[in-house]
Amino acid sequence: MNDFVKSGHGEWEDPEDGGRTRCRIIWRKPSELASDIYMWAEKNGFIGSIATLYELHSGEDVNGMSFQGADEELIRRALSILEDQGKCAVFQGDTSSEDGIKFF
């Protein structure tokens, strides 16, 4: 598991002092997902528009994309990277799946 964590494809879910018994294995790093999400937004005409978190997770346009069905926390981490790069802004909706993402 430590090799997964060192390569960026794994994260310990429990505290270090707790014995490290749970490790989340991730296929794509958050930075890679961020890049994939932005390429999807460009390809599907979302630059200057708004998409919902639900559309990124389960929409028809994401079939076969690396982030389709991904853990919501992982998608949010990828969006945070895009926010830091000035490529999107996330707006809170009534529910988490209704959160909006405006792409720049």
N, C-alpha and C positions, 0 to 999 in steps of 0.2 A: 504494500500500500504506500509505503514511503516513496517508492519510485514514481507512482502516479502523482503524488503530491508534489514532488520535486519537479516533475515535468510540466506541472500546471494542469494536469488532467484529473486531479483528485484533490479533495479538501476534507480535512478532519471536521466532523460535525460535532464532536464532543470536546470538552475542554482538555487541554494537555494534561492537567492534573487528575483528570478522570480516567485515565488509562487508554484513551484513544481506541475505542471499540467500534466506532462507526465512521466510515469513510464514504463520501459521495464521489462517485466516479463520473466525470463529465467527458463527453465525447469531444465537444468543441469548447475551447477556452472562451470566457466572456468577451475578450477582445476580438476573437474570430467571429463570434456570433454578432457582435456589434457591426463588424464589416459586412457580414451577410445580410443583416437587417437593413443596413443603409443601401446596399446594392439592390435589395428587393424594393425598397422605397423608390429608388431612382427608376428601376425597370417598370414599376407599376404606376408611375405618375403621382406618387405621394409627396414629392418635394413641393413645399408650399401648401400642402394639405394636411389633414388630420386623419389618423387611423386610430383604432382602439386597440387596447392590449388584447382583447378577444380576437381581433382580426389577425394580430401577429401570432397568436397562439393557435387559433383554430379556423381562421378564415379560409375561404376557397382559394384565394390567391397564394397561400403559403404551402400548398400541397407539394411535398418533396423537398421543401427548404429545410436547412439544418436546424432551424429554430421551431419548426412545426411541432406542437405538443410538448415543447421544452418546459421544464419547471419554471413557474412564474418568477421565482426569485432570480433564477439565472437570466431570464429575459430582462428583468428590471436592472440587473447588474450591467448587462450589455447596453441598455438604454442610458444608464448613468455614464458610461464611457462616451456614448454619442453626445450626451449633454455637455460633458466636459470638453468635447471637441467642437462644441457650438453647432452640431449637426441636427439637434432636435431639442424639444422641450416637452416635458411630461406634465400633464394637467390631471388633477384628481377628479374622478367621476363619482357617481353615487355609489358604485361598487368597484372593486378593483378591476374587474373585467371591462368596466366602462371607462377606465382611465384613458385619456386621450394623449396621443403623441403627435406633435406637429414637427414635421421634418423641414429642415432648411437646406 
